[in-house]
Amino acid sequence: MEKTYLFKGLARCWAVLLAFGLFSTQQLNATTCPDATAVSALPYNAALVCGTTNDITSLNSTNCGTYTNSYFNGNESLLVFTPGANTDVMISYSGGGWTQIAVYAGCPSSGGTCIGGNDSGSASSNSLTVSLTGGTQYYILVDTWPTPNSPCPGTISIMQPPPPPPNDNCITATVVSLGNPFPGSTATATDSAPPTCGSGVGGAGVWYRTTGTGLDMTASLCGSSFDTRIAVYTGTCGSLMCLGGDDDACDTGNTLASEITWASTAGTDYLIYVSGFSGATGDYTLTVTSATPPTTDITLCVDLSCFTSVTAPSVMGPFNGENAGANMVTDPDGDGVYCAVVPLPPGDQQFRFFFQEEGQEALDPMAPCAVLNGPFVNRSVTVVDGMPQTVQYGWEMCGPSCGSAPTTTEVTLCVDLSCLPAATAPSVFGQFNGWNAGANMVTDPDGDGIFCATVQMTAGPQEYLFFNQDEGPESFDPGDPCTVTNFGFTNRIINIDGSGTPVMETYGWNSCDQNCTLPAGANVEFCVNIGCLSGINNVNLFGQFNGFNPVANPMDDSDGDGVYCTTVFLGAGPQEYRFLINGGDPPNEVAEPLTPGSSCTVTNFGFTNRIINVVDGQDQSVEFVFGTCSSALSDPDISFTDITLSCVGDETVTVDGGATPAGGVYSGPAGLTDNGDGTFDVDLSQLAEGDYTITYTIPIELDCEVSKTANLRVDKDTWAPIIVYPSQDIVVNLDPCDPDPAVVFFEVTVTDDCDGEHFPGSSVVPGSEYTVTASSGGNPTTVFSIGGDRFMGVFSPGMYQIV
């Protein structure tokens, strides 16, 4: 008998990674201030281990925040941190409900001053952002309401908060186009404190802007991942007027998501604030629609006649989701003026032109034809319903003609990648090519590890970065000497003087000097077992290290065993990641369903990911089952023994299979039916005597199965006449299958009995005289002659002597 894994519908698979930050194995002690756990540097991540006594209480400490003395009743944990400089920090807890985070300047039980606090209510996570002064000692308290008695088990993370999203402020509201989904997150947003607007304002949020169509319009957050709120305003950012707000109007998907419909006025701007109930944050998708929005054909033209080379020109803007490939402009008559007809709804519609050599138009924000929209400087056209029109501009001009082609300079940008373990598809991208990482590849023809590309740049400051598939884009800290930070993005900067003199710059990867320094880190082999899932096209690894790119790090299953692997060089420290099935195919993407608080995960900003601590110079390998913290599929120890059905006929019998563990299914030959309760029926009319194989199958995770087989022996009641010869003692075993007395016919010839055994002998000589007597234990049984050499008798089961 063998144990066998059954794989159903196994297909090719890919996986994807997510990465954020790993909690260390250092434990936190719930202690008095002198014994508080020291936080020496940020980011700090750790598993929370609480003490056995309540050291910080409402009797020796002051309330910190808005909650009552009840939140001092747990066996708390206490940390101490002294920042080296003024900084904002985000403190995040994940574990149990009814917890508080409180920050004090000085020991809380010795008169410390409250800096900030927050409680989770019944939620299992909590976060707090506070501003700290360099050189001041702060104590961080994690405590609970009476139930539970401590915040353990749980995890804590202390780090500098990431920058807020670009549309964190009303002034930089993102313009949305009708019908297009706008995904985003409020995880790092701040609270703009807009005016109360129905039930639509709930704390930290982001802003969007749309233009009325003159019809009913709807702003929907249905399907978002958290408890959202939405508010719609008219007016200006300095003088907002509430039009309406909503909390939970969605009737499909996430019923805690928000949706609002209002009667719009054509051409009127509306400001939309997306936030969460009771300060909740998370991922959302905003879609603004209009009831059958009318459109009018608008011809948008740009004069490019002053350029000698024009490749893939187009027009882009909020109307097409800022997609430079959606609406190409053409020049059929060859006069250098390129046009596209675009159906646009009524109101002010923004746009700008693009072509590959120059990238996007860089309009002067102060130009009379320019409109500022967040990080974009756009053109604008006022659309009147049913009135087609044509507008023409020269490239980066407010007039209709192309002026002198901007003076460009040949700039050679080089990056030393020799220290990196891998550098796939390296390139340079920036303002000069519309931030297209695939437009200008850097090459290394002499093999010295320095990769270069020559591009054309116009006069003035130009931002750019180097990129490779393994590392993603370069990452700099604001203030690094070779960088500039705009709209929350920190990029390299080069100033082109416009003289036309060629320029060459060489840097080390992620460095402001020419040296490529091997980053601290190690190679990590990631493997994931996707079991027997079907519909798999690819499996990828994704996270911070690859810019959350769902296709950057494909995983391989060359041997077809369902385990996909890839090796990635990661920087030292905690790294968050996840596996992803069918990355790059949003309708079919499957991200791991990880459980918050499980041993291999961490939860930050509402996201639960796997976490690994990378130690400089120490390569390692990890393997998990998709969606779990287990390293291998379950392997239950199945017990299943052989079964014999004796003395049966052609009836249907119910058999207790006896296999363990319970919950499996029996299968086998025709006539066998599993009953779902640990038994199975056998229709013996479909089976002859003999041996058959029965399989007991138990389902395990990821659509896989484990099975074991046993033998089924069928021994039917096939009694045949006993045939003996005289003058010898013969012991006969009557068929034990039938407990009732049986009429037995026998004659003096050799034949088989019920069990197929042979009684040797010879035929009786014709005319011989003999007497046949049958007895059991000395008690004779009457037998009768039925003519010739044939006899009969009535026998009960047992052993008989026939003479």
N, C-alpha and C positions, 0 to 999 in steps of 0.2 A: 504493500500500500504506500502510495506516494502523496506528498503534499504538493499542490500545484497552484501557481498564481495564474489567474485568468485575466487577460487584458482585453477590454472591449473597446472597439473603435479607436485604437491607438493611432494618432496622427502626428505629423511634425509639429513641434512646439518651439516657441521662443519665449524669452523672459526679459523683464525690465527692472531696473534698480531705482530706488529712491534713497536719498541720504540726507540726514539732518545732524545728529549728534548723539554720542553714546554715553550712557551713564557709567561711571566708574564703579569699582567694587568697594570703594571706601564706604564705610557705614557711618550713619549719623547717630550721635548719642543725644537722647533727651536729657539734658543736664542743667545744672546751674550755670551762670554766666562764666565763672572761671574755667569750666570744663567744656564750654561750647566748642563745636567743631569749627576749625578755622578754614575759611575759604581763601586760598592764597592767590588765585588767578581766575580770570574769566576766559572762556565759558566754563562753568562748573556744573557737572551732572553727576548725580549719585542716587543709589537706592536708599530709600528712607527707612531707617531702623529706629524705633522709638524706645524710650526708657520704660521703666516699670513703675515710676511714681510721677505725680503731678507737681513739678517743681515751680512752674510759672503759673500763678493763679490770679484771680480777680482781687485777692486780698493784698498781694504784693506788687501788682502791676496795674497800669491804667489802660482803659479801653483804647484801642487804636483802630479807628475807622468808624463805621456806623453800627456795629453789632453790639450785643449786650454782654454782660459778664458770663453768660452761658458758654461762650466760646473759649473759656479758659479752663474747662473741666476735663480735658484729656491728658494722657501721658504724652507730652509734647516732644518736639525736637527743636533744638536751638543751634544756630550757626552764627559766626561772627566774621565780618568782612570789613576791611579798611581799603577803600579805593585809593589809587595813587594820584588820581586827578578827578575833576568834576566829570560825572558821567550819569547817563540814564541806564538803569538796569531793568530787565524783565525777569520776574521770578515766577516760575510755573510749577504747579503741583499736580500730580495725577495719582489717583488711588481710590480713596473713599469719599463719601459725601459728608456734608456738614463740617467743613474744615475752614480755618481762617489762615491767611498769611498776614503777618504784621511785621513792620520794620520800625525799629527804634534807634535813635541816636543815643548810644549809651545803653547800659544794662537795663532791661525792662523792669526787673525787680529792685532796682536801685535808683529809681527816679528817671529812667530813660524817657526821651521825648519821642512821641509818635511821629513818624514820617509819612506813613501811609499804611492802609490795610484793606483787605477785601475778604469776603466769605463766599463759599461756593454754593450755599443752600444745599439742596439735595443732589446737585450735580457731582460727578466723580472727578472733576478737574477744577482748577482755580488758577488765576494768574493775576499779577500785580506789576505795574510799571511805576517806578519811583525815581526821582532825581537825587543823586548823592553828591556830597561835597568831598573833594579829595582831602585825605588826611584824617577824616572823621571815622571813628569806629562805630559800626552799625551792627545791631543784632537782628537776626531774622528768625521769627517765631512761627512754627507751624503747629497749630493746636486745633482742638475740636469742640463741638457742642457735646452735650451729654452722650449722645449716641451718634457714632461709635465712641469708644473710650480712648482711641488714639488715631492718628492719621496714617497708621501703618496697616498693611503694607502699602507702599506708595513710592513715588520718585519725585525728585526735585531738580529743577534746572534753573541756573542763574546765568544770564548772558546779557550783552548789550542788545537792545532791540533793533531789528532791521529797520531800514528807513520806511516811512509810510508810502503807500502807493501814490503815483503821480496825481491822481484825482482825489487826494485826501482833502483838498481845499475847494470850496465853492468856485473860486476864481479859476482854478485849473480843471473844471468839470470836463469830463470826456463827452464829446458829441457822439450820440448814438444814431445809427441809421435804422430805418424802419425794417422790422422783420429779421434783422441779423442778431444772433445771440452774442452777448458781451459777457464772457466769463470773468470772474475776478475773485478777490478775497479781501475780507475786512480784518484779517488776522493782525496786520500791523497798522491799521488805520487809527487815527486819533478821533476824539470827540469834537466835532465842529460846533456842537451845542446850537443847532438851528432852532427856530421857534417851534413850539409845540404845534403839532399838526395832526389832529385826530389821534389815532393809535399808531401813527406811523413813525415815531422817533424813539430810538432806544439806545443811544450811546454812540460808540465809535462807528464811523461810517464813511462812505465815499459818495462822490457827486457825479451826476451825468446831466447832459443837456440835450433836449430835443426840440424840434420846431413843430408847432401845431399844423394840422392838415385841414382844419375846419370841420372835421368829423370826430366821432368818438375815438379816443385813443386809449390803449391799455398798456400799462407797465407791469410786467409779470416777473416774479422771482420763483415761480413754481418749479419744483424739482431741486431747489437749493438744499445744501447739506445741513443747515442749521435753522433755528427758529428766527426768521427774519422779520424786519419791519420796513415799510417803504412810505415815503412822503413825497408829494408833488407840490412845487411852489411856482408862483409867477413873481415877476419883479426882478430886482437885481440882488447880487450877493449881499450888498449892504442894507437892503430893504426888502426882505423876503415876505411874501404873502402866501399863507397856506391855502392850497386848493383842496387838498384832501389827503388822508393817510390811511394805511391799512396794516393789520397785524397778521391775520391767519385766513385770508379769503380764498386761498387755493383749494379747489375741490378735487384735485387729482395729485398723485405723487405725494410729496411732503405736505401734509395738511397744516403744518405750522409755517409754511411759506406764505408770502404776501403777494397780493395782486390788486391793482386799482385801475378803474376806468373813469375817464372824465371827458366832457364835451370840450373839445379844443377849438381855439380860434386860429384860423389860418394865419401863418406868419408870426404868431406869438411864441416866444421862447419859454420853455418849461424846464425847471431845475428839479432833478430827482435825487433824493437822499436815500441811500441804501444802508440800513443798520440792522441791529438785532434786538430781540426781546431781552430786557434786563441786562443789557450790555453784552449779549452773546455775539460771538464772531465766528467766521468760517467761510467756506467757499460758496459762491452763488453764481447764477447765470441770469442776467437781466435781458429781457427781450421786450422791446417797445413795438407795438403794432398799431395800425390804424384800420378802422373799418373801411375796407376796399379803398385804400388811399389812391387818389387820382395822381397821375403823372403827366408831365408835359415834356416833349422832346426838346432838349437843349443841346445845341451844337457848341462844343468847347474846342477852341483852336489855339494852337501855340505856334509862333513863328520861330523856326529853328534854322533859318537860312544862313545865319552867321556861323554855323558850325560845319566843319568839313566831314565829320563822322557822326552819324546818329543811329544808334542801335536800340531796338525795342522800345520806342517812345510810347508813353501811355499817360492817362489821366487817372488820378486816384483821390480818395477822400473818404469821409464818413459814409457816403452813399454806397460805397462798395467795400466797406470794411478795411479801408486803407490798403487795398490790394493793388499793387503796381502791375499785376498781370491780368487784371479783370477787364479793363477797358483800354484797348490799344488805340492810339491815334495814327491815322494814315495820311499820306500825301499822294493821291492818285495822279495829280497833274504835275508833280515834280517842282512846285514853286517854293518848296521849303516850309510851307504852312501845313501843319499836321492837325487833323480834326477827328473828333469822335462825337456821335450822337448818343446822348445819355438821357434816359427817361428819369426825370426828377420830380419829387412831390412839391407842392406849393411851399413857399417860404424861402428863407435864406439858406442856400446850400453851399457848402465849402468844398474846395478842390485845390489841387496843385498838379503840376506836370512832372514827368520823370523820363529820363532815358539813361541807358546803361553807362555811357561815358561820363556823365555829370552827376548821376544819381538824382535825388529829388531837388526840386527848386529850393534855393535858399533865399527866400524873400527877406528884405529888410523889414523887421517888425514895425518900423515907423512909416513904411510906405503907405500911401493913401489907399492902395488896393489890397492891403494885407489885413488879415484877421488872425488874432492870436487864439489858439485852441490848445490849451495845455502845452506840451512840448513842441507842437506844430505851429508853423506860420503858414496860413492858407490864403487862397483867394476866395471870393464869395460871389455868388450870383443870386439875385432875387427872382424866384420862379413864380409866375402868376398862372393859375390853373387855366389851361386851354390856350395859352399864348406862347407858341414856340419862339425861340430867339437864338441868335448866334453871338457868342462873345469870343474875342480874339485878343491874345496878349503875346508880346514878345517874351522870350525866355528871361525869367527873373525881372521883367519890366512891368510897369503899370500901363504902358502904351501898347499899341497893337503890333509894333515892329520889333524885330530882334536887333538890339544894338550891336556894338562890336562884340565879337566872341570874347568871353572872359579870358584873360591871359592865364595860361596854365603853365605849371612847372613840372618837369619830369622829376618825380621823387622815387628813389629806390629805398624801400623799407625792408630791413633784414632782421631776422631773429635767430639767435643761437638756441637750437633745440638739442644740442649734443648731450646734455645731462639728463634728458628725459628717457625713461625706459621704452617709450613708444610715442610716436607722433604721426597719426594717420590723417591724411588729407589736410595738411596745414595751409592756412590762408591768412590774408589780412583784410579787414573790413572796417568801414567807417562812414563818415559823412560823404566822402568822395564817391562811394558806390552804393549809397542807399542802405548801408549796413547789411549788405548781402555777403554772407560768409562763404558763398560758393562762387563769387564773381572773380576774385583775384587770388589765385593759388600762389603760394610761395614755393620755390623749388631750390634744390641743392645739387646742381650738376657736378660739382667737384667732390661731393661726399664728405665735406668737412664738418657737417652738422649745422652749418649756417644757411638758412633758407631765405630767399629774397624774392621780391616782386617789384616791378617798376610800374608806377601808376601816375596819372595826371591829376594835379591838384590846383585849384584856383587860389588866388591870393587870400591871405587871412589865416586865422586859426583853423586848424583841421583836427578833428578828433578821430581816433582809430584804435583798434586793438588787434592783436594776433589771436589766432584760433587754431586748435587742432581737435580732431574728433575724440581723442582719448581724454583730453583735459577740459575740452570746452573752451570758452573764451577766457582770456587772461582776467585775473581778478586783482584789483588794487584797493588799497585803503584811501579814503579821502585825505588829501594833503600830501600824498606821495609826490616827490619833486617833479616827476615827468608827467603828471596827470592834471586833469581838471575835472570838477564834479558839477554836473548840470542835471537838474530834474531828478536827482537821486542816483544818477549813473556816473561812475568814475572811469574815465577813459584816458588813454595817452593823448598828448596834445603836441602838435607841431605847427609852427607859425611860418607860412609861406610868404616871402616878401614881394612876390609878383615880378621880380626881375627876369624870370625865365631861366636863371642859372640852375642847372640840375642839382638836386640835393640828395644826400644819402645818409640814412640813419641806421645804426645797428644796436640792438638791445639783446640782452639775455631774456629768456622766457620769464615773464612775470617780474621783471627787474627793471630798475631805472639806470643800471649800468650795462656794460657789454658782456658781463659774465653770466653764463648759464650755470646756476648752482643747483645741484641735485636736491630736490625738495625732500624734506624729512618724510619718510613713509615707507611702504613695503608693498610687495605684490600680494594680492589676496585672490585666491581662487574661490569663486562663488559657484555653487551648484544647487540646483533645485529639482526635486522629483515631482513631475506633474502627473504621475500616476497614469490613469487610464482615461483622462479627460479627452473628449472629442472636439473637433472644430478648431484645432490648434494650427495656426499658420506661422507663428514665431513666438519666441520667448526672449525677453530682454531684461537687463538690469538697469535701474535708473535711480538717480538721486542728485544731491547737490554737486557731486564731483563731475557729473556730465550735464549740468544745467537742466536736470529733469527732462532730458531728451528721451522720448519713449523708443527710439530706434538707434541710439548712438552705440549701445553695447549689446549686440545680439549674442545669444548663448547658443551653444552647439551640442547636439546629441548624435554624434557620428555613429555610435554603436547601437543606436535605436533602443536603448534600455529605458527610455523615459526620463533620464536624468540629464539636464541641460547644464552646461558649465561655461564659464568664461573667466579669464584672469585679468585683473585691473590693478594698476598701480594707484594706491590711494595715499593721500597725505596723512601724516601721523595725527592721532587723536581720535575722538569719537566721530563715527560716520553713520548716518542714517541712510537706509536704502530699502528697496522693495523689489520684488519680482513682478513682471507684467506679461500677460499673455496677449498676443495679437497687438503689440504696440504699433502705433501709427495708423490703426484702423479703428477710430473712435467708436463706431457702432458695435464693434465686436471686442473691444478691449476689456480685459478682465484683470483688475488689480487685486492683489492678495487681500482677502477679508481678515485682517489681523485683529486680535482681541486686545483692547487696552489692558495694561497691567500684566500681560503674559511675560514669561521670563526672557524672551528674546527681543522684546519691543520697548519702545519709548513713545510717549505721547507728548507732542509739543504743538501749541497753537491749533489744537483740535485734530491734528494728523497723527495717526499711529503707524509707525514704521519699524522695521527691523533696525538693530543697532549693533555695531561692531567697533571695538577699540583697536585702532591700528598703531602698532609700536614700531618706531623707526628701526628699519633694518631687519625686522622679524617677519618673514613671509609666513602666511598661514592659509588654511583652506577651511571653508565651511560648507556644509550641505544641509538643506532643510527640505521637508515636504511642503509643497505649495500651500500657503495659508496657515501653517502651524509652526510650532517651535520644535517639532520632532525631526530627527535626522534621518529617519527611515519610515517607510510604510509599516503599518501595524502587521504583526505576524502572530496571530492567535494560535495557541497550542490546541489543535483539534484532536479530540478523542472520538474514534468511530470504529467499532469492532464488527466482525463478520456476523451475519444473520442467517439462520436456517429455518425454513418453513417445512415442518415435517407433517406427514399424514394429511395432506391437503388434497382437495379435489380441484374443481374448476370454479369455486366460489370466489368472491371478492373479500379479502381480509384486510384489517387495519393493523398496522405494525408500528410499535413504538421504536423509532430509530435509535434512540439512546445516545446520539452524538452530542458532544459538548464542545464549546459553549453553545448555549441556546441562541436561537435567532436565525439559524441557517435554513437552507432549502434543500430537500432531497430530490434527486433526479436519477433516471436510469432507463431501463428498457421500456418498451411499449407496455402499457397497462399499469405503470407506476404513476401515482398522482400525489403531490405534496399537499397536506391539509393545512399548513400554516401554523400548527400548534405542536410541532415536534413529532408528529406521526405522519405516516403516509399510507395510502391504500394501494393494494396490489390486486389487479384483476387477473386471477390465475388462469382464466380461460384463454388468455393471450400468451401464456408461458408454458413451455414444456418442462419436464424435469431437467435439472441441470444447474449450472452456475452462471450468475449474472453480476455485472459491476454496477454498484450504486455510488453516486457522488453526493457528498454533503458540502454545500457551498455557503460561505459566510461573506457578506459584503463588508468591505472596509472603506477607507476614505478615498476620495478622488475617483469614484466610479470603479474601483478595482475590487477583485474578489479573491478569496483564499479558499481552497477546497481540499478534501481528502476523500479517498475512495475505500470501499469495503466490498466484501463478497456476499452476495445473496444466493443461498442454495435452496432450491425448490425440490422437495422429496414428496412426490404424490403417492396416494393410496392406490397401489396397482396389484392387488391380491390376485394370485393365479392358483389353480388347483394344485394340491400337493400330490405328487406322483412318486410312489415308492415301489419296492419289490419285496416279496415275502421272505420269511424264514430268517430275517436279520432284525436286530434292534436298531431302530432309526429314531433319533431325537429330532423333533420338528418344532421350529419356532413359528407359530402362527403370526400373521401380520399384526404388529402392535398398533397400527394406525386406527384400528376400529375396536373400541372397548366392548362392543356387544357380541354375543354368540353369533357364529357364522356357520352356514351350511357349507361343508367342504366336500368337493368331489375329488376322487383320486382313483388312479388306476396303476397297474403294475408296469409302468414304462418309465424310463428316465426322462426328466424334464427339469425346468428351472422352478424354484420357488419364488416368493415375492421379492426376495432380496437378490435374485439372480444367481444364487449358489447352486451348484450341481450335485446331485446324489448319484454316484456311479453305480452301475448295475447292468443287468441285461433283461431282455424280455422274458416273461414267463412262458414256459413250454406249454403249448396248447394241450388242454385236457388234464393238466395237473390239478390235484386237489389241494386246497389250502384254506386256512382260516385267517381272517384279518381282525385283529383286536387292537383297539387304541385305548390307552390308559394314561392318567396323569396322577402321580403320587399314589399309585396303586389303585386308583379308582377308575374302573373301565368306563369308556364312553361307547355308547352303542353305535355301531356302524351297520350299514345296510348294503347288500349287493343290489346293484341296479342293472345287472346283466353282464355276462362275460367277465372281463377283468376289471370292471369298474365298480366303485363303491362310493358311498356318501355317509356323512355323519354331521352332527351338530357340535361344534367346538367353541368353547370360550377361549379368550387369549391365554396363552401359557405354553408350557413345554409338554409334548406328548411322546409316548413310545408306541410305535406301531409295529405289530408282529403279525 
